[in-house]
Amino acid sequence: KVRRVGPGAEEIAVDVRVVSATNRDLIKEVQNGNFRLDLYYRLAATSIYLPALKDRDGDIEYFIDEIFSRKCKEMGKATKKLSEEAKKQLLSYSWPGNVREFEWTLARSIVLSSGNEITATDMKRAIKVIELSTDALLDRPLGGEFKLDMVTAELEARYVQKALDQSDGKITQ
């Protein structure tokens, strides 16, 4: 039940469900005093852990076909195809922005490609690597937002992407 603010307001019955998502470990946030325990118990009736896209290698191939086909239809470009080299680039990238970055990259590749086949060059232009200077990466404050594993993953992703760029996407090199 909810009650409007003000004198003499009556209670109104409501039936709601709240779906929420976070990239933080809420139990740790509660322990650190950054999240209210009572709110955690209200929200945590059911918890689903969904690993990051980079940790779901088998899913990326499925997403390539499924999301690419959907984006092509949405954009009126149903005849577009992905070259094998472009697919390899998608599979080798670390996707720090997760599924949203993946979707927008596919959309950019569809828009940026001039022919019916999206090439490795088209995909290279579509993947937006956010370059952080080493100083910016290493000079982050060590407060509550700092996660060493995230910084390490970013650093690793940057070097892997740099190696891929230098080898024209050839993983064996």
Contacts in CASP RR format, 6 or more apart in sequence:
PFRMAT RR
TARGET T0000
AUTHOR 0000-0000-0000
METHOD contacts of the structure
MODEL  1
KVRRVGPGAEEIAVDVRVVSATNRDLIKEVQNGNFRLDLYYRLAATSIYL
PALKDRDGDIEYFIDEIFSRKCKEMGKATKKLSEEAKKQLLSYSWPGNVR
EFEWTLARSIVLSSGNEITATDMKRAIKVIELSTDALLDRPLGGEFKLDM
VTAELEARYVQKALDQSDGKITQ
1 11 0 8 1.000
1 12 0 8 1.000
1 13 0 8 1.000
1 14 0 8 1.000
2 11 0 8 1.000
2 12 0 8 1.000
2 14 0 8 1.000
3 9 0 8 1.000
3 10 0 8 1.000
3 11 0 8 1.000
3 12 0 8 1.000
4 10 0 8 1.000
4 12 0 8 1.000
18 42 0 8 1.000
18 43 0 8 1.000
20 43 0 8 1.000
26 35 0 8 1.000
26 40 0 8 1.000
26 43 0 8 1.000
26 44 0 8 1.000
27 40 0 8 1.000
29 35 0 8 1.000
30 36 0 8 1.000
30 37 0 8 1.000
30 40 0 8 1.000
32 144 0 8 1.000
34 144 0 8 1.000
52 95 0 8 1.000
52 98 0 8 1.000
53 59 0 8 1.000
53 60 0 8 1.000
53 63 0 8 1.000
53 95 0 8 1.000
53 97 0 8 1.000
53 98 0 8 1.000
53 99 0 8 1.000
53 102 0 8 1.000
54 94 0 8 1.000
54 95 0 8 1.000
54 96 0 8 1.000
54 98 0 8 1.000
54 153 0 8 1.000
54 157 0 8 1.000
57 91 0 8 1.000
60 90 0 8 1.000
60 91 0 8 1.000
60 95 0 8 1.000
60 102 0 8 1.000
61 91 0 8 1.000
63 99 0 8 1.000
63 102 0 8 1.000
64 82 0 8 1.000
64 87 0 8 1.000
64 90 0 8 1.000
64 91 0 8 1.000
64 106 0 8 1.000
67 102 0 8 1.000
67 103 0 8 1.000
67 106 0 8 1.000
68 80 0 8 1.000
68 82 0 8 1.000
68 106 0 8 1.000
68 110 0 8 1.000
71 103 0 8 1.000
71 106 0 8 1.000
71 107 0 8 1.000
71 110 0 8 1.000
72 78 0 8 1.000
72 79 0 8 1.000
72 80 0 8 1.000
72 110 0 8 1.000
75 107 0 8 1.000
75 110 0 8 1.000
75 111 0 8 1.000
77 110 0 8 1.000
79 116 0 8 1.000
80 110 0 8 1.000
80 113 0 8 1.000
80 115 0 8 1.000
80 116 0 8 1.000
80 117 0 8 1.000
80 118 0 8 1.000
81 116 0 8 1.000
81 117 0 8 1.000
81 118 0 8 1.000
82 90 0 8 1.000
82 109 0 8 1.000
82 117 0 8 1.000
82 118 0 8 1.000
82 123 0 8 1.000
83 117 0 8 1.000
83 118 0 8 1.000
83 119 0 8 1.000
83 120 0 8 1.000
85 119 0 8 1.000
85 120 0 8 1.000
85 123 0 8 1.000
85 169 0 8 1.000
86 109 0 8 1.000
86 118 0 8 1.000
86 119 0 8 1.000
86 120 0 8 1.000
86 122 0 8 1.000
86 123 0 8 1.000
88 120 0 8 1.000
88 169 0 8 1.000
88 171 0 8 1.000
89 120 0 8 1.000
89 123 0 8 1.000
89 124 0 8 1.000
89 127 0 8 1.000
89 164 0 8 1.000
89 169 0 8 1.000
90 102 0 8 1.000
90 105 0 8 1.000
90 106 0 8 1.000
90 123 0 8 1.000
92 160 0 8 1.000
92 164 0 8 1.000
92 169 0 8 1.000
92 171 0 8 1.000
93 127 0 8 1.000
93 161 0 8 1.000
93 164 0 8 1.000
94 153 0 8 1.000
94 156 0 8 1.000
94 157 0 8 1.000
94 160 0 8 1.000
94 161 0 8 1.000
95 101 0 8 1.000
95 102 0 8 1.000
96 130 0 8 1.000
96 153 0 8 1.000
96 154 0 8 1.000
96 157 0 8 1.000
101 128 0 8 1.000
105 123 0 8 1.000
105 126 0 8 1.000
105 127 0 8 1.000
105 128 0 8 1.000
106 126 0 8 1.000
108 125 0 8 1.000
108 126 0 8 1.000
108 128 0 8 1.000
109 118 0 8 1.000
109 122 0 8 1.000
109 123 0 8 1.000
109 125 0 8 1.000
109 126 0 8 1.000
110 118 0 8 1.000
112 122 0 8 1.000
112 125 0 8 1.000
112 126 0 8 1.000
113 119 0 8 1.000
113 122 0 8 1.000
120 168 0 8 1.000
120 169 0 8 1.000
124 165 0 8 1.000
129 158 0 8 1.000
129 161 0 8 1.000
131 158 0 8 1.000
132 154 0 8 1.000
132 158 0 8 1.000
137 151 0 8 1.000
137 154 0 8 1.000
137 155 0 8 1.000
140 146 0 8 1.000
140 151 0 8 1.000
163 173 0 8 1.000
164 170 0 8 1.000
164 171 0 8 1.000
167 173 0 8 1.000
END
